[in-house]
Amino acid sequence: MINHEGRIKAAFDSGVFVLKLIGDVRLTLCATLDRQARQLAETPGLETLIIDLRDTTNVDSTALGFLAKVAMAVQGRVTERPTIIADNPDVQRMLDVMGFSRIFTLVETPITETCELCDLPEIPTDVEDTRQRVLEAHRILMRLNEHNREEFQPLVEMLEAQEAASHNH
């Protein structure tokens, strides 16, 4: 049986940072993506960011929100817009619908193959932490386009209500 569990690999070489998402990338990996966004925002010598989704079978909306956060974290620090490599038509369609072409350059094949990638350790999170990240991710996606705003408004409102309820106890 093929393991569809999501993983994230990374490499930084000569100013180029590559983030490769593998398998089924879900909200469980968002703490890892969040840490990566923060680290990238402070990485000296960063010139180019490439996110490789060629080995991705699925990316849930929470993970997409954090990919958008990664792109926003490097805005103004990299010379070109971050690049997403995606050759799966379903993934390409999803990126298109989500408005990712506004913050990424979307390509099917990389200019060059990347160097050795290392697995990023998955950062464990608790339920409250995960809920905060799901909320943050969907707020980011809602800012990208009208489709996302309509699509995720009910989810965001529900999460905000849960958050308010949990703070009132």
C-alpha positions in Angstrom: 0.0 0.0 0.0 1.3 3.5 -0.9 1.7 5.8 2.0 -0.3 9.0 1.2 0.7 10.7 4.4 1.9 14.2 3.8 5.5 15.2 4.2 7.4 18.4 3.6 11.0 18.6 2.4 13.2 21.6 2.1 16.6 22.8 0.8 18.4 26.1 0.7 21.2 26.5 -1.8 22.8 29.6 -3.3 19.9 31.9 -2.4 17.2 29.5 -3.6 14.8 28.0 -1.1 12.8 25.0 -2.2 9.9 23.6 -0.3 8.6 20.3 -1.6 5.2 19.0 -0.5 4.7 15.3 -0.8 1.5 13.2 -0.6 -1.6 14.4 1.1 -0.8 17.7 2.8 -3.3 18.6 5.4 -3.8 20.9 8.4 -1.6 18.5 10.5 1.4 20.0 8.6 0.4 23.6 9.1 2.6 24.2 12.2 5.5 23.1 10.1 4.5 25.4 7.2 3.9 28.3 9.7 7.4 27.9 11.2 8.8 27.8 7.7 7.1 31.1 6.8 8.5 32.7 9.8 12.0 31.4 9.2 11.9 32.4 5.5 10.9 35.9 6.5 14.2 36.2 8.3 16.5 34.1 6.1 19.5 36.2 5.0 20.5 35.8 1.3 17.1 34.5 0.2 16.6 35.4 -3.5 14.1 32.8 -4.8 11.4 30.7 -3.3 10.1 27.6 -5.1 7.3 25.4 -3.8 7.2 22.1 -5.6 3.8 20.3 -5.6 4.7 17.7 -8.3 4.5 14.9 -5.8 1.5 16.2 -4.0 -1.7 14.2 -4.2 -3.9 16.7 -2.3 -3.5 20.0 -0.5 -6.3 21.0 1.9 -7.4 24.5 2.2 -5.7 25.1 5.5 -2.3 24.0 4.0 -3.1 26.3 1.0 -3.6 29.2 3.3 -0.2 28.6 4.8 1.4 28.3 1.4 -0.1 31.8 0.8 1.4 32.9 4.1 4.8 31.6 3.1 4.6 33.7 -0.1 3.5 36.8 1.8 6.3 36.3 4.3 8.9 36.7 1.5 7.2 39.5 -0.4 9.7 42.4 -0.8 12.6 40.1 0.1 12.9 38.1 -3.0 13.5 39.5 -6.5 10.8 37.5 -8.3 7.4 36.2 -7.1 7.6 32.8 -5.5 7.1 30.0 -7.9 4.8 27.0 -7.5 5.6 23.9 -9.7 2.5 21.8 -10.2 1.9 19.4 -13.0 -1.2 17.7 -11.6 -4.3 19.2 -13.4 -6.4 19.0 -10.3 -3.8 20.8 -8.2 -3.3 23.4 -11.0 -7.1 24.0 -11.1 -7.3 24.4 -7.4 -4.4 26.9 -7.3 -6.1 28.8 -10.1 -9.5 28.9 -8.4 -7.9 30.0 -5.1 -6.3 33.0 -6.8 -2.7 31.8 -6.3 -1.6 33.4 -9.6 -1.9 36.7 -7.8 1.0 35.9 -5.4 2.9 33.1 -7.2 4.2 32.3 -10.6 2.7 29.0 -11.5 4.7 26.6 -13.7 4.5 23.0 -14.8 8.2 22.2 -14.9 11.1 23.7 -13.0 13.9 25.5 -14.7 16.4 23.2 -13.1 16.1 20.2 -10.8 16.8 21.0 -7.2 19.5 19.7 -4.9 19.1 17.2 -2.2 16.1 17.9 0.0 15.9 17.2 3.7 12.7 16.1 5.5 11.4 18.8 7.8 10.3 17.5 11.2 6.6 17.7 11.7 5.7 20.0 14.5 3.1 18.6 16.9 0.1 20.8 17.7 -2.8 20.6 20.1 -6.5 21.1 19.1 -6.7 24.8 20.0 -3.4 25.5 18.2 -4.8 23.7 15.1 -8.1 25.6 15.3 -6.1 28.9 15.4 -4.1 27.9 12.3 -7.2 26.7 10.4 -8.8 30.1 11.1 -5.7 32.1 10.1 -5.2 30.0 6.9 -8.8 30.6 5.7 -8.7 34.3 6.5 -5.6 34.6 4.3 -7.3 32.7 1.5 -10.4 34.9 1.8 -8.2 37.9 1.1 -7.0 36.4 -2.2 -10.3 36.6 -4.1 -14.1 36.8 -4.0 -14.6 33.1 -4.7 -12.6 32.2 -1.6 -14.4 34.8 0.5 -17.7 33.3 -0.4 -16.4 29.7 -0.1 -14.8 30.1 3.4 -16.9 32.7 5.1 -19.2 30.1 6.8 -16.2 28.1 8.0 -14.4 31.2 9.4 -17.6 32.4 11.1 -18.1 28.9 12.7 -14.5 28.9 13.9 -14.7 32.4 15.3 -17.9 31.4 17.2 -16.1 28.3 18.6 -13.2 30.5 19.6 -15.5 33.0 21.3 -17.3 30.2 23.1 -14.1 28.6 24.3 -12.9 32.0 25.7 -16.2 32.4 27.6 -15.8 29.3 29.8 
